[in-house]
Amino acid sequence: MAFEFNGASIETTATGFLVNQDDWSEDLARAMAAAEGIPELTDRHWDVINYLREEYFDNHENQPNTRTIIKAMSEKWGEKIKQSDLYALFPMDPSKQGGRIAGLPESKRKGGY
């Protein structure tokens, strides 16, 4: 599959994840989010996206599950957040959809709250 962006064809897997993580950019993330029904990436979206990217690229390709994201964002935002708060940002699953928009490969982790 491919994602059309700025006149270029960006190669993706059948589930929409980038084949080449070097293709990722913030502008591409915005376009991918819009295509998935997220019209605007807020600061909180970017906090999650940047956290997922840092975990993957700086922590041995770690791909946190939703529970881990909740803990990290609660700490970052200085408030106790719930799973529903993350799903409000990424309705198709914060770890999966967030990871896709963050330009990460598809997680092979099973299950996952």
C-alpha positions in Angstrom: 0.0 0.0 0.0 1.0 3.6 -0.2 0.0 7.0 1.4 -0.1 9.9 -1.1 1.5 12.9 0.4 2.8 16.1 -1.2 2.8 14.5 -4.6 4.8 11.5 -3.4 3.8 8.0 -2.7 4.9 6.9 0.8 5.1 3.1 1.1 3.0 1.6 3.9 2.1 -1.8 5.1 -1.4 -3.2 4.5 -2.4 -1.7 7.9 -1.0 1.7 7.2 2.3 1.7 9.0 5.3 3.2 7.3 7.6 0.8 5.7 10.6 3.2 6.1 10.6 5.2 9.3 12.9 7.8 7.6 9.9 8.9 5.5 8.2 10.3 8.7 7.8 14.0 9.3 5.5 16.1 11.4 3.7 17.2 8.2 3.2 13.6 7.2 1.9 12.8 10.7 -0.6 15.6 10.4 -1.8 14.3 7.0 -2.0 10.7 8.3 -4.0 11.9 11.3 -6.4 13.8 9.1 -6.9 10.7 7.0 -7.8 8.8 10.1 -10.4 11.3 11.3 -8.2 13.4 13.6 -8.4 16.9 12.0 -5.9 18.6 14.3 -3.0 17.3 16.3 -3.0 19.2 19.6 -0.1 19.6 22.1 -1.4 16.5 23.9 -1.4 14.5 20.6 2.2 15.6 20.1 3.2 14.7 23.6 2.0 11.1 23.0 3.6 11.0 19.5 6.9 12.3 20.8 6.8 9.9 23.8 6.2 6.9 21.5 9.0 8.0 19.1 11.4 8.5 22.0 10.6 5.1 23.5 11.1 3.4 20.1 14.2 5.2 18.9 15.9 5.9 22.2 14.9 2.8 24.3 15.7 -0.3 22.3 12.6 -0.1 20.0 10.2 -0.2 23.0 6.6 0.2 22.0 4.6 1.0 25.1 1.1 -0.3 25.6 -1.8 1.9 26.6 -1.3 1.4 30.4 2.3 2.6 30.1 1.3 5.6 28.0 -1.4 6.5 30.6 1.3 6.5 33.3 3.8 8.5 31.3 1.2 11.1 30.2 -0.2 11.4 33.7 3.3 12.3 34.9 4.0 14.6 32.0 0.6 16.5 32.3 0.6 16.5 36.1 -2.8 14.9 36.4 -4.2 11.5 36.7 -5.6 10.5 33.3 -7.8 7.6 32.3 -7.8 5.3 29.3 -10.7 7.3 27.9 -8.6 10.4 27.9 -6.1 8.7 25.5 -8.9 7.2 23.4 -10.3 10.7 23.0 -7.0 11.6 21.3 -6.5 8.4 19.3 -9.9 6.7 19.0 -8.5 3.6 17.2 -6.2 2.7 20.1 -3.6 5.1 21.5 -0.7 2.6 21.2 -1.5 1.4 17.7 -3.0 4.5 16.0 -0.6 6.7 17.9 2.3 4.6 16.8 1.1 4.6 13.2 0.9 8.4 13.1 4.3 8.6 14.9 5.8 6.7 12.0 6.7 3.6 13.9 6.5 0.0 12.7 3.4 -2.0 13.7 3.8 -3.5 17.2 4.0 -7.2 17.4 2.9 -7.1 21.0 -0.1 -9.3 21.8 -3.1 -7.8 23.4 -2.6 -4.9 25.4 -4.1 -2.8 28.0 
